[in-house]
Amino acid sequence: MCDIVQGFVQEGRDQEKAELIRKMLDTKFATEQQIADLLKISVKEVKKIAAKVPVEV
C-alpha cells in the first residue's frame, strides 16, 4: 500500500516539475540550458519533461 501512495506522490511531483519547467520556458524566465544546469539534468531531458505539458498561449 505504501508503494502505491509513494507512486502517486512521485507522479504528482513529476507533473509539478514539468509544469514549472514549461512556465519558465514560456515566460522566458530561463533557457533550456539554464534549467538543465539548475536541475543537474541534460537539455534533452528538459525538453522531454517540458513536452509533457501543453504550451500556454
FIVO-858813 format. One record per atom (N, C-alpha, C, O): residue number from 1; atom name; x, z, y. Coordinates in nm, 3 decimals. Layout:
<pos = NUM&site = CA&c1 = X&c3 = Z&c2 = Y>
...
# end
This chain:
<pos = 1&site = N&c1 = 0.083&c3 = 0.000&c2 = -0.119>
<pos = 1&site = CA&c1 = 0.000&c3 = 0.000&c2 = 0.000>
<pos = 1&site = C&c1 = 0.087&c3 = 0.000&c2 = 0.125>
<pos = 1&site = O&c1 = 0.058&c3 = -0.071&c2 = 0.221>
<pos = 2&site = N&c1 = 0.193&c3 = 0.079&c2 = 0.123>
<pos = 2&site = CA&c1 = 0.283&c3 = 0.090&c2 = 0.238>
<pos = 2&site = C&c1 = 0.348&c3 = -0.046&c2 = 0.268>
<pos = 2&site = O&c1 = 0.366&c3 = -0.081&c2 = 0.385>
<pos = 3&site = N&c1 = 0.383&c3 = -0.122&c2 = 0.164>
<pos = 3&site = CA&c1 = 0.443&c3 = -0.253&c2 = 0.183>
<pos = 3&site = C&c1 = 0.347&c3 = -0.348&c2 = 0.252>
<pos = 3&site = O&c1 = 0.388&c3 = -0.430&c2 = 0.335>
<pos = 4&site = N&c1 = 0.220&c3 = -0.338&c2 = 0.220>
<pos = 4&site = CA&c1 = 0.118&c3 = -0.424&c2 = 0.283>
<pos = 4&site = C&c1 = 0.109&c3 = -0.392&c2 = 0.432>
<pos = 4&site = O&c1 = 0.105&c3 = -0.483&c2 = 0.515>
<pos = 5&site = N&c1 = 0.104&c3 = -0.265&c2 = 0.466>
<pos = 5&site = CA&c1 = 0.096&c3 = -0.223&c2 = 0.606>
<pos = 5&site = C&c1 = 0.221&c3 = -0.268&c2 = 0.681>
<pos = 5&site = O&c1 = 0.211&c3 = -0.319&c2 = 0.792>
<pos = 6&site = N&c1 = 0.337&c3 = -0.249&c2 = 0.621>
<pos = 6&site = CA&c1 = 0.462&c3 = -0.292&c2 = 0.685>
<pos = 6&site = C&c1 = 0.463&c3 = -0.442&c2 = 0.707>
<pos = 6&site = O&c1 = 0.516&c3 = -0.490&c2 = 0.807>
<pos = 7&site = N&c1 = 0.406&c3 = -0.517&c2 = 0.614>
<pos = 7&site = CA&c1 = 0.397&c3 = -0.662&c2 = 0.629>
<pos = 7&site = C&c1 = 0.312&c3 = -0.701&c2 = 0.747>
<pos = 7&site = O&c1 = 0.348&c3 = -0.791&c2 = 0.822>
<pos = 8&site = N&c1 = 0.198&c3 = -0.633&c2 = 0.765>
<pos = 8&site = CA&c1 = 0.112&c3 = -0.660&c2 = 0.879>
<pos = 8&site = C&c1 = 0.180&c3 = -0.624&c2 = 1.010>
<pos = 8&site = O&c1 = 0.169&c3 = -0.697&c2 = 1.108>
<pos = 9&site = N&c1 = 0.250&c3 = -0.512&c2 = 1.012>
<pos = 9&site = CA&c1 = 0.322&c3 = -0.469&c2 = 1.132>
<pos = 9&site = C&c1 = 0.429&c3 = -0.570&c2 = 1.167>
<pos = 9&site = O&c1 = 0.443&c3 = -0.609&c2 = 1.283>
<pos = 10&site = N&c1 = 0.506&c3 = -0.614&c2 = 1.068>
<pos = 10&site = CA&c1 = 0.613&c3 = -0.711&c2 = 1.094>
<pos = 10&site = C&c1 = 0.555&c3 = -0.843&c2 = 1.142>
<pos = 10&site = O&c1 = 0.610&c3 = -0.906&c2 = 1.232>
<pos = 11&site = N&c1 = 0.444&c3 = -0.885&c2 = 1.082>
<pos = 11&site = CA&c1 = 0.380&c3 = -1.010&c2 = 1.123>
<pos = 11&site = C&c1 = 0.335&c3 = -1.001&c2 = 1.269>
<pos = 11&site = O&c1 = 0.350&c3 = -1.098&c2 = 1.345>
<pos = 12&site = N&c1 = 0.282&c3 = -0.888&c2 = 1.308>
<pos = 12&site = CA&c1 = 0.240&c3 = -0.867&c2 = 1.446>
<pos = 12&site = C&c1 = 0.358&c3 = -0.872&c2 = 1.541>
<pos = 12&site = O&c1 = 0.349&c3 = -0.929&c2 = 1.650>
<pos = 13&site = N&c1 = 0.469&c3 = -0.812&c2 = 1.501>
<pos = 13&site = CA&c1 = 0.591&c3 = -0.814&c2 = 1.585>
<pos = 13&site = C&c1 = 0.644&c3 = -0.956&c2 = 1.599>
<pos = 13&site = O&c1 = 0.686&c3 = -0.996&c2 = 1.707>
<pos = 14&site = N&c1 = 0.641&c3 = -1.031&c2 = 1.491>
<pos = 14&site = CA&c1 = 0.689&c3 = -1.169&c2 = 1.495>
<pos = 14&site = C&c1 = 0.604&c3 = -1.252&c2 = 1.591>
<pos = 14&site = O&c1 = 0.656&c3 = -1.334&c2 = 1.666>
<pos = 15&site = N&c1 = 0.472&c3 = -1.231&c2 = 1.588>
<pos = 15&site = CA&c1 = 0.383&c3 = -1.305&c2 = 1.677>
<pos = 15&site = C&c1 = 0.407&c3 = -1.266&c2 = 1.822>
<pos = 15&site = O&c1 = 0.409&c3 = -1.353&c2 = 1.909>
<pos = 16&site = N&c1 = 0.427&c3 = -1.138&c2 = 1.849>
<pos = 16&site = CA&c1 = 0.455&c3 = -1.093&c2 = 1.985>
<pos = 16&site = C&c1 = 0.587&c3 = -1.151&c2 = 2.034>
<pos = 16&site = O&c1 = 0.599&c3 = -1.191&c2 = 2.150>
<pos = 17&site = N&c1 = 0.686&c3 = -1.155&c2 = 1.947>
<pos = 17&site = CA&c1 = 0.816&c3 = -1.211&c2 = 1.981>
<pos = 17&site = C&c1 = 0.802&c3 = -1.360&c2 = 2.015>
<pos = 17&site = O&c1 = 0.859&c3 = -1.407&c2 = 2.114>
<pos = 18&site = N&c1 = 0.726&c3 = -1.432&c2 = 1.935>
<pos = 18&site = CA&c1 = 0.704&c3 = -1.575&c2 = 1.959>
<pos = 18&site = C&c1 = 0.632&c3 = -1.597&c2 = 2.092>
<pos = 18&site = O&c1 = 0.668&c3 = -1.688&c2 = 2.167>
<pos = 19&site = N&c1 = 0.532&c3 = -1.515&c2 = 2.120>
<pos = 19&site = CA&c1 = 0.459&c3 = -1.529&c2 = 2.247>
<pos = 19&site = C&c1 = 0.549&c3 = -1.499&c2 = 2.366>
<pos = 19&site = O&c1 = 0.541&c3 = -1.568&c2 = 2.468>
<pos = 20&site = N&c1 = 0.633&c3 = -1.398&c2 = 2.354>
<pos = 20&site = CA&c1 = 0.725&c3 = -1.364&c2 = 2.462>
<pos = 20&site = C&c1 = 0.825&c3 = -1.477&c2 = 2.487>
<pos = 20&site = O&c1 = 0.851&c3 = -1.513&c2 = 2.601>
<pos = 21&site = N&c1 = 0.880&c3 = -1.533&c2 = 2.380>
<pos = 21&site = CA&c1 = 0.974&c3 = -1.645&c2 = 2.395>
<pos = 21&site = C&c1 = 0.905&c3 = -1.762&c2 = 2.461>
<pos = 21&site = O&c1 = 0.961&c3 = -1.824&c2 = 2.552>
<pos = 22&site = N&c1 = 0.783&c3 = -1.795&c2 = 2.417>
<pos = 22&site = CA&c1 = 0.710&c3 = -1.907&c2 = 2.475>
<pos = 22&site = C&c1 = 0.686&c3 = -1.883&c2 = 2.625>
<pos = 22&site = O&c1 = 0.704&c3 = -1.975&c2 = 2.705>
<pos = 23&site = N&c1 = 0.645&c3 = -1.762&c2 = 2.664>
<pos = 23&site = CA&c1 = 0.620&c3 = -1.731&c2 = 2.805>
<pos = 23&site = C&c1 = 0.748&c3 = -1.742&c2 = 2.887>
<pos = 23&site = O&c1 = 0.746&c3 = -1.792&c2 = 3.000>
<pos = 24&site = N&c1 = 0.860&c3 = -1.695&c2 = 2.831>
<pos = 24&site = CA&c1 = 0.987&c3 = -1.704&c2 = 2.902>
<pos = 24&site = C&c1 = 1.026&c3 = -1.849&c2 = 2.926>
<pos = 24&site = O&c1 = 1.078&c3 = -1.883&c2 = 3.032>
<pos = 25&site = N&c1 = 1.001&c3 = -1.934&c2 = 2.828>
<pos = 25&site = CA&c1 = 1.033&c3 = -2.075&c2 = 2.842>
<pos = 25&site = C&c1 = 0.936&c3 = -2.145&c2 = 2.938>
<pos = 25&site = O&c1 = 0.979&c3 = -2.223&c2 = 3.023>
<pos = 26&site = N&c1 = 0.806&c3 = -2.116&c2 = 2.925>
<pos = 26&site = CA&c1 = 0.705&c3 = -2.181&c2 = 3.009>
<pos = 26&site = C&c1 = 0.724&c3 = -2.149&c2 = 3.157>
<pos = 26&site = O&c1 = 0.703&c3 = -2.234&c2 = 3.243>
<pos = 27&site = N&c1 = 0.764&c3 = -2.026&c2 = 3.186>
<pos = 27&site = CA&c1 = 0.781&c3 = -1.984&c2 = 3.326>
<pos = 27&site = C&c1 = 0.923&c3 = -2.011&c2 = 3.376>
<pos = 27&site = O&c1 = 0.957&c3 = -1.979&c2 = 3.490>
<pos = 28&site = N&c1 = 1.004&c3 = -2.069&c2 = 3.289>
<pos = 28&site = CA&c1 = 1.144&c3 = -2.096&c2 = 3.321>
<pos = 28&site = C&c1 = 1.219&c3 = -1.969&c2 = 3.360>
<pos = 28&site = O&c1 = 1.312&c3 = -1.972&c2 = 3.441>
<pos = 29&site = N&c1 = 1.176&c3 = -1.856&c2 = 3.301>
<pos = 29&site = CA&c1 = 1.242&c3 = -1.728&c2 = 3.322>
<pos = 29&site = C&c1 = 1.381&c3 = -1.728&c2 = 3.259>
<pos = 29&site = O&c1 = 1.474&c3 = -1.667&c2 = 3.311>
<pos = 30&site = N&c1 = 1.392&c3 = -1.799&c2 = 3.146>
<pos = 30&site = CA&c1 = 1.520&c3 = -1.808&c2 = 3.076>
<pos = 30&site = C&c1 = 1.525&c3 = -1.939&c2 = 2.999>
<pos = 30&site = O&c1 = 1.422&c3 = -1.995&c2 = 2.962>
<pos = 31&site = N&c1 = 1.646&c3 = -1.986&c2 = 2.978>
<pos = 31&site = CA&c1 = 1.665&c3 = -2.107&c2 = 2.899>
<pos = 31&site = C&c1 = 1.666&c3 = -2.071&c2 = 2.750>
<pos = 31&site = O&c1 = 1.677&c3 = -1.955&c2 = 2.712>
<pos = 32&site = N&c1 = 1.656&c3 = -2.173&c2 = 2.667>
<pos = 32&site = CA&c1 = 1.664&c3 = -2.151&c2 = 2.522>
<pos = 32&site = C&c1 = 1.797&c3 = -2.084&c2 = 2.486>
<pos = 32&site = O&c1 = 1.801&c3 = -1.995&c2 = 2.402>
<pos = 33&site = N&c1 = 1.904&c3 = -2.128&c2 = 2.551>
<pos = 33&site = CA&c1 = 2.035&c3 = -2.070&c2 = 2.523>
<pos = 33&site = C&c1 = 2.042&c3 = -1.924&c2 = 2.564>
<pos = 33&site = O&c1 = 2.097&c3 = -1.841&c2 = 2.491>
<pos = 34&site = N&c1 = 1.986&c3 = -1.890&c2 = 2.680>
<pos = 34&site = CA&c1 = 1.986&c3 = -1.751&c2 = 2.726>
<pos = 34&site = C&c1 = 1.907&c3 = -1.662&c2 = 2.632>
<pos = 34&site = O&c1 = 1.948&c3 = -1.550&c2 = 2.601>
<pos = 35&site = N&c1 = 1.792&c3 = -1.711&c2 = 2.586>
<pos = 35&site = CA&c1 = 1.710&c3 = -1.634&c2 = 2.493>
<pos = 35&site = C&c1 = 1.784&c3 = -1.616&c2 = 2.361>
<pos = 35&site = O&c1 = 1.785&c3 = -1.507&c2 = 2.304>
<pos = 36&site = N&c1 = 1.847&c3 = -1.721&c2 = 2.314>
<pos = 36&site = CA&c1 = 1.924&c3 = -1.713&c2 = 2.189>
<pos = 36&site = C&c1 = 2.036&c3 = -1.610&c2 = 2.201>
<pos = 36&site = O&c1 = 2.058&c3 = -1.530&c2 = 2.110>
<pos = 37&site = N&c1 = 2.105&c3 = -1.613&c2 = 2.313>
<pos = 37&site = CA&c1 = 2.213&c3 = -1.517&c2 = 2.335>
<pos = 37&site = C&c1 = 2.159&c3 = -1.374&c2 = 2.339>
<pos = 37&site = O&c1 = 2.217&c3 = -1.283&c2 = 2.281>
<pos = 38&site = N&c1 = 2.048&c3 = -1.356&c2 = 2.408>
<pos = 38&site = CA&c1 = 1.987&c3 = -1.224&c2 = 2.422>
<pos = 38&site = C&c1 = 1.944&c3 = -1.168&c2 = 2.286>
<pos = 38&site = O&c1 = 1.967&c3 = -1.050&c2 = 2.256>
<pos = 39&site = N&c1 = 1.882&c3 = -1.253&c2 = 2.204>
<pos = 39&site = CA&c1 = 1.831&c3 = -1.209&c2 = 2.074>
<pos = 39&site = C&c1 = 1.933&c3 = -1.222&c2 = 1.961>
<pos = 39&site = O&c1 = 1.908&c3 = -1.182&c2 = 1.847>
<pos = 40&site = N&c1 = 2.048&c3 = -1.279&c2 = 1.995>
<pos = 40&site = CA&c1 = 2.154&c3 = -1.300&c2 = 1.895>
<pos = 40&site = C&c1 = 2.106&c3 = -1.386&c2 = 1.778>
<pos = 40&site = O&c1 = 2.128&c3 = -1.355&c2 = 1.661>
<pos = 41&site = N&c1 = 2.038&c3 = -1.495&c2 = 1.815>
<pos = 41&site = CA&c1 = 1.993&c3 = -1.594&c2 = 1.718>
<pos = 41&site = C&c1 = 2.032&c3 = -1.732&c2 = 1.770>
<pos = 41&site = O&c1 = 2.079&c3 = -1.745&c2 = 1.883>
<pos = 42&site = N&c1 = 2.015&c3 = -1.834&c2 = 1.688>
<pos = 42&site = CA&c1 = 2.052&c3 = -1.969&c2 = 1.730>
<pos = 42&site = C&c1 = 1.944&c3 = -2.030&c2 = 1.818>
<pos = 42&site = O&c1 = 1.829&c3 = -1.988&c2 = 1.817>
<pos = 43&site = N&c1 = 1.984&c3 = -2.130&c2 = 1.895>
<pos = 43&site = CA&c1 = 1.889&c3 = -2.204&c2 = 1.978>
<pos = 43&site = C&c1 = 1.785&c3 = -2.271&c2 = 1.887>
<pos = 43&site = O&c1 = 1.667&c3 = -2.279&c2 = 1.922>
<pos = 44&site = N&c1 = 1.829&c3 = -2.317&c2 = 1.773>
<pos = 44&site = CA&c1 = 1.738&c3 = -2.378&c2 = 1.675>
<pos = 44&site = C&c1 = 1.628&c3 = -2.280&c2 = 1.635>
<pos = 44&site = O&c1 = 1.512&c3 = -2.317&c2 = 1.623>
<pos = 45&site = N&c1 = 1.666&c3 = -2.154&c2 = 1.612>
<pos = 45&site = CA&c1 = 1.569&c3 = -2.051&c2 = 1.575>
<pos = 45&site = C&c1 = 1.474&c3 = -2.022&c2 = 1.692>
<pos = 45&site = O&c1 = 1.355&c3 = -2.001&c2 = 1.669>
<pos = 46&site = N&c1 = 1.526&c3 = -2.021&c2 = 1.815>
<pos = 46&site = CA&c1 = 1.440&c3 = -2.001&c2 = 1.933>
<pos = 46&site = C&c1 = 1.334&c3 = -2.110&c2 = 1.939>
<pos = 46&site = O&c1 = 1.217&c3 = -2.082&c2 = 1.961>
<pos = 47&site = N&c1 = 1.376&c3 = -2.234&c2 = 1.920>
<pos = 47&site = CA&c1 = 1.282&c3 = -2.347&c2 = 1.923>
<pos = 47&site = C&c1 = 1.178&c3 = -2.334&c2 = 1.812>
<pos = 47&site = O&c1 = 1.060&c3 = -2.360&c2 = 1.833>
<pos = 48&site = N&c1 = 1.222&c3 = -2.293&c2 = 1.694>
<pos = 48&site = CA&c1 = 1.133&c3 = -2.278&c2 = 1.580>
<pos = 48&site = C&c1 = 1.028&c3 = -2.170&c2 = 1.608>
<pos = 48&site = O&c1 = 0.909&c3 = -2.189&c2 = 1.581>
<pos = 49&site = N&c1 = 1.073&c3 = -2.057&c2 = 1.663>
<pos = 49&site = CA&c1 = 0.981&c3 = -1.947&c2 = 1.695>
<pos = 49&site = C&c1 = 0.884&c3 = -1.989&c2 = 1.804>
<pos = 49&site = O&c1 = 0.764&c3 = -1.964&c2 = 1.794>
<pos = 50&site = N&c1 = 0.935&c3 = -2.053&c2 = 1.908>
<pos = 50&site = CA&c1 = 0.850&c3 = -2.093&c2 = 2.022>
<pos = 50&site = C&c1 = 0.746&c3 = -2.197&c2 = 1.979>
<pos = 50&site = O&c1 = 0.638&c3 = -2.203&c2 = 2.037>
<pos = 51&site = N&c1 = 0.778&c3 = -2.277&c2 = 1.881>
<pos = 51&site = CA&c1 = 0.686&c3 = -2.382&c2 = 1.834>
<pos = 51&site = C&c1 = 0.562&c3 = -2.323&c2 = 1.768>
<pos = 51&site = O&c1 = 0.461&c3 = -2.392&c2 = 1.753>
<pos = 52&site = N&c1 = 0.568&c3 = -2.195&c2 = 1.729>
<pos = 52&site = CA&c1 = 0.454&c3 = -2.131&c2 = 1.665>
<pos = 52&site = C&c1 = 0.343&c3 = -2.097&c2 = 1.764>
<pos = 52&site = O&c1 = 0.230&c3 = -2.069&c2 = 1.724>
<pos = 53&site = N&c1 = 0.375&c3 = -2.100&c2 = 1.894>
<pos = 53&site = CA&c1 = 0.280&c3 = -2.060&c2 = 1.997>
<pos = 53&site = C&c1 = 0.249&c3 = -2.183&c2 = 2.083>
<pos = 53&site = O&c1 = 0.342&c3 = -2.252&c2 = 2.125>
<pos = 54&site = N&c1 = 0.121&c3 = -2.211&c2 = 2.109>
<pos = 54&site = CA&c1 = 0.087&c3 = -2.326&c2 = 2.192>
<pos = 54&site = C&c1 = 0.139&c3 = -2.310&c2 = 2.334>
<pos = 54&site = O&c1 = 0.148&c3 = -2.199&c2 = 2.387>
<pos = 55&site = N&c1 = 0.172&c3 = -2.421&c2 = 2.396>
<pos = 55&site = CA&c1 = 0.221&c3 = -2.423&c2 = 2.534>
<pos = 55&site = C&c1 = 0.103&c3 = -2.393&c2 = 2.626>
<pos = 55&site = O&c1 = -0.005&c3 = -2.448&c2 = 2.611>
<pos = 56&site = N&c1 = 0.127&c3 = -2.303&c2 = 2.723>
<pos = 56&site = CA&c1 = 0.022&c3 = -2.271&c2 = 2.821>
<pos = 56&site = C&c1 = 0.030&c3 = -2.372&c2 = 2.934>
<pos = 56&site = O&c1 = 0.138&c3 = -2.410&c2 = 2.979>
<pos = 57&site = N&c1 = -0.087&c3 = -2.415&c2 = 2.980>
<pos = 57&site = CA&c1 = -0.092&c3 = -2.513&c2 = 3.089>
<pos = 57&site = C&c1 = -0.143&c3 = -2.449&c2 = 3.214>
<pos = 57&site = O&c1 = -0.155&c3 = -2.515&c2 = 3.317>
# end
